Amino acid sequence: GAGVSQSPSNKVTEKGKDVELRCDPISGHTALYWYRQSLGQGLEFLIYFQGNSAPDKSGLPSDRFSAERTGGSVSTLTIQRTQQEDSAVYLCASSPPTGAHLEKYFGPGTRLLVL
Amino acid sequence: AQSVAQPEDQVNVAEGNPLTVKCTYSVSGNPYLFWYVQYPNRGLQFLLKYITGDNLVKGSYGFEAEFNKSQTSFHLKKPSALVSDSALYFCAVRASFSGSARQLTFGSGTQLTVLP
């Protein structure tokens, strides 16, 4: 079946501009996560959505970062006034509604380059 | 705080030889342990996990990993490497009692290159 999809696959922007990254989770998955992968580093947790509960935003690095999930499905990660250090691969993952979210299904990521 | 260490940034192995990608962890209580693989320009794919039971876990593509509690390790292994196994491998850990998504901590990744 269809996996997690993300768009755009690549985004080049100028410093100071806003960007929006989109994630379409697997149908029926109630949990959705955003991670950031910087060059040579592991995955950094950003934000977590679970059903209609308030999102866990504890991983967002600054108030320039925000995310929403509409209708319990598609999610958008927004970065305002982008900085060069925001350049990274942004990965979205979803999990089925079982237990403690043991297994995550990742999308291909969006490569963001801030010039 | 929990953490994962992948001490090798790069592992090179000849095709047909056994491979090992090392992972050690630190977590309070019992761990849940995972391996993910990332092929170029692709997202992470789940390989295998240890939750409970047998210490030797078998996963996708002929990979296996052995949970060693005394050494707090979860090394990834394969008896005979293929060139197509070349990819970036991530180890991840979380505490078994935690329900928070943030509690899944990833290592920095190990680039595996299998030479023909």
Interface residues (C-beta under 8 A of the other chain):
Chain A: G3 V4 Q6 A31 Y33 Y35 G40 Q41 G42 L43 F45 Y48 Q50 D56 S58 G59 L91 A93 A100 H101 L102 E103 K104 Y105 F106 G107 P108 G109
Chain B: V4 D9 Y32 F34 Y36 N41 R42 G43 L44 Q45 F46 K49 I51 F90 A92 S98 G99 S100 A101 R102 L104 T105 F106 G107 S108 G109
